[in-house]
Amino acid sequence: MKNITFASSKFKILIIMKKIFLLSVLFLSVLIVSAQTEKKEPQVAKKQNGPEITFKTLTHNYGEIYYGADGNYNFEFTNTGNEPLILTKPRSSCGCTVPHWPKEPILPGETNAIKVTYNTHKNGAFNKTVTVYSNSVTHKTVVLRIKGKVIPKPKEELPAKPKSSVAPSNK
């Protein structure tokens, strides 16, 4: 009986040693594989050739604006690319917003504007968009936004003549 228990404990030790050996081989192989992979330098993004449209701002908030007031705003942009920028007809989200855009190509480095006119003849809050289409290499479409609230004009009143506190005298 002692021989069987002695043999079984040797067998258990042998199994444990095999497991340790296999785990260490696996660990070493992972280390070797990871050491052989090249560490890549971070790549600097290359600037693409072509036109590039860059706006100063994409949103204009009128705040509170009076009924019938000037609803114009110019969204300025620059061609930051290295080829001429061409805009196609911008689309507004409704008929109350009208975009005016340059029809001629914008050369590299030039600045221009898209004039957006909002019809302020309707009271209430508004939030409208104009989608600009171009041949830009990274921004084929750009969404411009205007928002605000049209409020009634204050009523104009003539100044009232101040009432005198002194009673008129009859002479």
LUMFI-742533 format. One record per atom (N, C-alpha, C): residue in one letter; x, y, z. Coordinates in steps of 0.2 Angstrom, whole numbers, plus 2048, in hexadecimal, padded with zeros to 3 digits. Example, Ala and Ser with C-alpha at 12.3 -4.5 7.8 and 13.67 -1.06 7.14 Angstrom:
BEGIN
A8427E4827/A83E7EA827/A8427F0827/S8407F5823/S8447FB824/S840800827/
//
This chain:
BEGIN
M8047FA800/M800800800/M804806800/K80A806803/K80F80C804/K81180D7FD/N8128087F9/N8158097F2/N81080D7EE/I80A80B7EE/I80480E7EA/I8048167EC/T8048187F2/T80381F7F4/T8098227F3/F80F81F7F3/F8168227F1/F8168247EA/A81381F7E6/A8138207DF/A80E8257DD/S8088257E0/S80382A7DE/S8058317E0/S8098327E5/S80C8397E7/S81183B7E2/K8158367E0/K81A8377DA/K8178397D4/F8118367D3/F80D8377CD/F80A83E7CD/K8088407D3/K8058477D4/K80A84C7D3/I81084B7D6/I8168507D5/I8188517CE/L81884B7CA/L81A84B7C3/L81484F7BF/I80E84E7C0/I8098527BD/I80A85A7BE/I80B85B7C5/I80C8627C6/I8128657C3/M8178627C3/M81D8647BF/M81C8657B8/K8188617B5/K8168617AE/K8128687AC/K80E8697B1/K80986F7B0/K80E8757B1/I8128757B6/I81787B7B7/I81B87C7B0/F81E8777AE/F8228777A8/F81E87A7A2/L8188777A1/L81487979B/L81288179C/L8108837A2/L80F88A7A3/L81588E7A2/S81A88C7A4/S8208907A3/S82289179C/V82188B798/V82388B791/V81E89078D/L81789078F/L81289478C/L81489C78E/F81689D794/F8188A4796/F81E8A6792/L8238A2791/L8298A478E/L8278A5786/S8238A1783/S8218A277C/S81D8A977B/V8198AA780/V8158B177F/V81A8B7780/L81F8B6784/L8248BB785/L8288BC77E/I82A8B677B/I82E8B7775/I82A8BA770/V8248B876F/V8208BA76A/V81F8C276A/S81E8C4771/S81D8CB772/S8238CF771/A8298CC772/A82F8D0771/A8318D076A/Q82E8CC766/Q8308CC75F/Q82B8D175B/T8268D375E/T8218D875A/T8258DF75A/E8248E2755/E8278E9754/E8238EE758/K8278F275B/K8238F875E/K8238FD759/K81D8FF757/K81C904752/K81C90B755/E81F90F751/E81F916753/E818919752/P81691E756/P80F921755/P81092574E/Q80B92474A/Q80C927743/Q80892E743/V80B933740/V808939740/V80393973A/A7FD93B73B/A7F893B736/A7FB940730/K7FB93C72A/K7FD940724/K7F7944722/K7F994A720/K7F494F71D/K7F294C716/Q7EC94C715/Q7E994970E/Q7EA94F709/N7EB94D703/N7EB9526FE/N7E49536FC/G7E295A6FB/G7DB95B6F9/G7D99616FD/P7D39646FB/P7D09696FF/P7CD967706/E7CD96C70A/E7CB96B711/E7C7971714/I7C1970716/I7BD975718/I7BD975720/T7BF97B723/T7BF97C72A/T7BB98372C/F7B6982730/F7B2987732/F7B498A738/K7B3991739/K7B5994740/K7B0991745/T7AA991743/T7A598E748/T79F98B744/L79C986747/L797982744/L790984746/T79098874B/T78998A74E/T789991750/H78399474E/H78299B750/H77C99C754/N77C99F75A/N7769A075E/N7759A775E/Y76F9A875B/Y76D9AF75B/Y76A9B2762/G7699AD766/G7669AF76D/G75F9B276B/E75D9B776F/E7569BA76D/E7579BF768/I7539BE763/I7539C375D/I74C9C675C/Y74C9CC75A/Y7459CF759/Y7429CD753/Y73B9CC753/Y7379CB74D/Y7399D0747/G73B9CD741/G73C9D173C/G7439D473C/A7489D2740/A74F9D4741/A7539D173C/D7599D373B/D75E9D0736/D7609C9738/G75E9C4735/G75F9BD736/G7659BA733/N76A9BE730/N7709BC72D/N7769BA731/Y7799B572F/Y7809B3733/Y7849B072D/N78B9B272E/N7909B0729/N7949AA72D/F7949A472A/F79899F72D/F79E99F729/E7A49A172C/E7AA9A2728/E7AE99B728/F7B199A723/F7B5994722/F7BB99571E/T7C099171E/T7C699171B/T7C898B717/N7CB98B711/N7CD98570E/N7D4984711/T7D597F715/T7DB97D718/T7DF978715/G7DC97670F/G7DF97070B/G7E4973706/N7E696F701/N7EB9716FC/N7E89716F5/E7E29716F4/E7DE9716EE/E7D89756EE/P7D59786E9/P7CF97C6E9/P7C99786EC/L7C697C6F0/L7C09796F4/L7BA97C6F0/I7B59776EE/I7AF9796EB/I7A99776EF/L7A497B6F0/L79E97A6F4/L7999796EF/T7949746F1/T78E9736ED/T7899766F1/K7839766EE/K77D9796F1/K77C9776F8/P77C97B6FD/P77B979704/P773978705/R771974709/R76A97370A/R768975711/S763979712/S76097B718/S75B97671B/S75A976721/S755971724/S74D974723/C74D97A721/C74697D71F/C74698371B/G741985718/G74198B714/G742991717/C74299271E/C743998721/C74A99A722/T74E995720/T756996721/T75999571A/V75C99B717/V75E99B711/V76699C711/P76A99770E/P77199870E/P77399B707/H77999F707/H77C9A2702/H7839A0702/W78699D6FD/W78D99A6FD/W79199D6F7/P79799C6F8/P79B99E6F2/P79B9996EC/K79A99B6E6/K7999966E1/K7A09956DE/E7A59996DE/E7AC9986DB/E7B09946E0/P7B59916DD/P7B998D6E2/P7BD9916E7/I7BE98E6ED/I7C29926F2/I7C998F6F2/L7CE9936F0/L7D59916F0/L7D898F6F6/P7DD98B6F7/P7E09896FD/P7E298F701/G7E0990707/G7E299570C/G7DD99B70C/E7D999B707/E7D49A0707/E7CE99F70C/T7CB9A570E/T7C59A5713/T7BF9A770F/N7BA9A5710/N7B39A770E/N7AE9A6713/A7A89A7711/A7A29A6716/A79C9A3712/I7989A0716/I79199E714/I78C9A2718/K7899A6714/K7849AB718/K77D9A7719/V77B9A671F/V7759A3720/V7709A8723/T76A9A971F/T7659AE721/T75F9AA724/Y75D9AC72A/Y7579A972D/Y7519AE72D/N74B9AC72B/N7459B072B/N7439B1732/T7439B7734/T7419B973B/T73A9BB73B/H7369B9737/H72F9BC737/H72A9B673A/K72D9B373F/K7299AE742/K72C9AD749/N7279AF74E/N7299AF755/N72B9A8758/G72F9A775C/G7309A075F/G73899E75E/A739999762/A740996762/A74199275B/F747992759/F74998F753/F75098B754/N751986750/N757982750/N75897F749/K75B982744/K75B98073D/K76297E73B/T76397A736/T769978734/T76A97972C/V77097A72A/V77297B723/V778976722/T77797171D/T77C96C71C/T78096E716/V78696F717/V78B971711/V78E96B70E/Y78E96B708/Y791965704/Y797968700/S79D965700/S7A39676FD/S7A79616FB/N7AD9636F8/N7B295E6F5/N7B795D6FA/S7B695F701/S7BB95E706/S7BD957707/V7C3955708/V7C694E708/V7C394B70F/T7C294F714/T7C094C71B/T7B994D71D/H7B795371B/H7B095571D/H7AC957716/K7A9951713/K7A595270D/K79F95670F/T79C955715/T796959717/T79895C71E/V79596271F/V796966725/V78F968727/V78D96872D/V78696A72F/V787970734/L785976731/L78597C735/L77E97D738/R77E98073E/R778981742/R777988744/I77098A744/I76F991746/I76998F74B/K769993751/K763993756/K762999759/G75C99A75C/G75B9A0760/G7539A0761/K7519A6763/K74A9A7764/K7489AE762/V7439AE75D/V7409B475B/V73B9B6760/I73B9BD762/I7379BF767/I7339C6764/P72D9C7766/P72A9CD763/P72E9D4765/K72D9D8760/K7309DF761/K72D9E2767/P7319E676B/P72D9EA770/P7299EF76D/K7239F176F/K71F9F676D/K7229FD76E/E722A01769/E724A08769/E71FA0C76C/E720A10771/E71CA14774/E71FA1B774/L71BA20773/L71DA27774/L71EA2877B/P723A2C77D/P724A2E784/P71EA32786/A71BA3178C/A716A3478F/A718A3B792/K714A40791/K716A46794/K715A4679C/P71AA4879F/P71AA477A6/P714A4B7A9/K711A497AE/K70BA4D7B1/K70FA517B6/S70CA577B6/S70FA5C7BB/S70BA5B7C2/S70FA5C7C7/S70CA5C7CE/S70AA627D0/V70BA687CD/V709A6E7CF/V703A707CB/A6FEA727CF/A6F7A747CC/A6F8A7A7C8/P6F5A7A7C2/P6F5A807BE/P6F2A867C1/S6F4A8B7C0/S6F2A917C3/S6EDA957BD/N6E8A987C0/N6E3A9C7BB/N6E5AA37BC/K6E7AA67B7/K6E8AAE7B8/K6E4AB27B4/
//
